[in-house]
Amino acid sequence: MTKNFMTTLILGLSAMSAATLPSTTYAENKPDEQVHIRGSIASFDGSTLKVKTREGDIVGIALVNGWKLSSVANAKVTDIKPGDFVGIASLPKAGGGDGALEVLIFPPELKGTGEGSYGWDLKPNSSMTNATVANAVKNVDGRAVTVSYHGKEKEISIPDGTPIVTFAPATKDDLVSGAAVFVPAEKTATGTIAHQVLVGKNGVVPPM
């Protein structure tokens, strides 16, 4: 894994985690609003990315100097091992515990990034948990993992068919019309800006 790609991952994951926290950048005495933009590329001109969001709107995103780009690759539930660091978006289940909406397996070099459990906007009432897998157990419905973070534990079931991915390289040539993207961005007084873009390629859509 190259140094540049590692930098891309680190910045991207930091942006994803920071999107749940108040910004320290102020304009007109108001903090910038952190947003997650999910959708498909309408156009890209090198410095501005236009995205048709999952809500159907077209959003223009100014890419700041030095912005980073990465992608995701498919993984399998059997790739999840005790000791791995994962990011799992999940929803509470009626019978107790949480059920996964998606799983991101972090490269070993990024273990500990954004550790914790916090609200997430993939679906209403969803959360994101970045944590270490304490154990992984098969069951009749798929697999359940117990993850630990900051001295706490949480059990999350992973139903069959849950999207499971890890990070992969990407280039600007992958930013084609129709490609799926996930963009952690900021709404500022002058418009929407981003430091990082996560693009789908080879049929793999960023599930987070």
N, C-alpha and C positions, 0 to 999 in steps of 0.2 A: 504494500500500500504506500503510495507516494506521499511525501510531505505535503504537497499542495492539496491532495485529496483529503488528507487528515485535517488540514486547516478548514477545508470546506465543511467537513462533517462537524467539527467542533463549533464553528460559527453557526451552522444551521441548527444544531441542537440547542445551542445557547439561545438563539432567537426563538425557537419553539417554546422553550421553557420560560423565557422572559415574557412571552406573550400573555402569561397569566398574571403578571405583576405590574404595578404602576410604573410608568416610565419616569425617568428623572429628567427628561427633556421637556422644557416648558415653552409654550408660545402663547402670548397674551395671557400669562398667568394660569394657563390650563395645561395639564399633562397631555401628551399625545396619547391617542387611543390605540391600544394594541389590538390587532384584528388578525384572524386567520382567513385567508381567501382560498376557497376551493372551487375548482371549475376546470375549464379548458381554455387553451390559448386562442384568442381571437387574432392577435397580431403581435409581432416583436420586431423592433427596429434597432436593437443594439443597446438602447438605454431606457426604453419604455416598453413595458409588457402590458398588453391589454388582455384581460381575462373575462370570459363569459362565466359568471359565477353559477353555482348550483341553484341559486334563486332566480337566474335568468337575466341579471343585470350585467352590463359591461363596465368593468372597473379598469381605469388606467393606473398603472403602478410605475413610478419613477424608480429606477434601479440606481442605488448610490454608487459612487466610485468604489471599486474593489469588491463589488457584490460577488457572491459565491453561488455555485450551481452544483447540485448533486441529484442522484436518482435513487430508485429502490429496486431491489431484486427479490424475487420470490424465495421464501424459505419454507421449511416444513415444521409441523408441530414437533416431530421427533428430533429436530435440531435444538430444541430448548432443553438445556441441561442444568442441573443444580450448579450454582455459581455464576451462571450467565446473568448479565445485566440487561433488563428488558424495559420497554415502555409499552404499557397496555392501556388502551382506551376501553372503558367498560361501563356497563349499566347495572344498577342494583337488580337482583332477581326477586321475584315475588316470594320464593321460598327461603330467601336469605342468601347472603354472599353476593358476589358480582359475576356477571358474564361478560366475556371479552367481546369487543367490537372489532378490534384489530390488535396485532402484536408486532412490535418492532424489536428485533434482536440487535443490540448494540455491538459493534466490534469491541474486542477486549480492551483496546486502548482507550475507549470512551467510558469504561465502567465508572459509575458514580455521577455521570452528567445529569444535572437537573433532578437529583434524587428527591423523591417525595411523592405525595398524592394530592391532586388539586383538581378543581373544576375544569372541564374541557367542553368545547362547543361542537363536537362531532355530531352529537344528538342531544336533545333536551335531557338534563339530569345526568349526563355522562361525566366521567372523571378520567384523568390521566394519571397513571401510577408508574413512575420510573424507579425500579427497585431490583434487588438481587433475588434470583430464584433460589429458595431454600430447598424445595423439592418439587418434583413433577410426577404426577401419578395418573395412570390411565384409568378411565372409568367407562361405563357403558355408553355415555353420551359424547365421549371425546377424551379430553385431558383436563386436569385441574392442576394449577400451580399455586404454591404458597410462596409469596414474595415478601422480602423484608426491607425496611427503609427506616432509618433514624430510630432503631430499636423497636419498631412496630412490625406487625405481620398482617398480611391480607391474603385471603384465598380467592382466587379468580378462576372460574371455569372457562375453558376454551372449547366451545362447541365445534364439531366438524364443520368445515367450510369457512371458518374464521380467517380473514386475510392475515398472513404472516410474512413479514418482509425484513430485509436488512438493507443497509446502505450500499450504493453502487456509484461508480463514476458517471459523469454526464458531460456533454459539451454543448456549446451554444447551437450547434447543428441540430440538437434534439428539441429545440424550442420552436417547433413547427405548429402551424394552425391545427387545432383540434387536439393537441397533446394535453393530457391531464396534468394539472399542477396543484401543488399546495404551497402557499406563500405566507409565511409569517410577516406581517407588515405593520406599519404605523400610519394612522391618519393624523396628519399635521395640519397646521393652519394654511399651508400652501398646497396640500394634496396628499396622496397616499404614496409612501416610500417603502422600499424593502432592501434588506442586505443579503437576502438568501432566497433562492427558488429551488423547490424540489419538483422535478419533472418525472412523469411516467414515461417509460420506454419499454419496448419489446412486449407490449401488452400488459405491463404491470402498472397499476394505478396507485399513486400514493394514498394509502388508506386512512391516514391520520387526519 
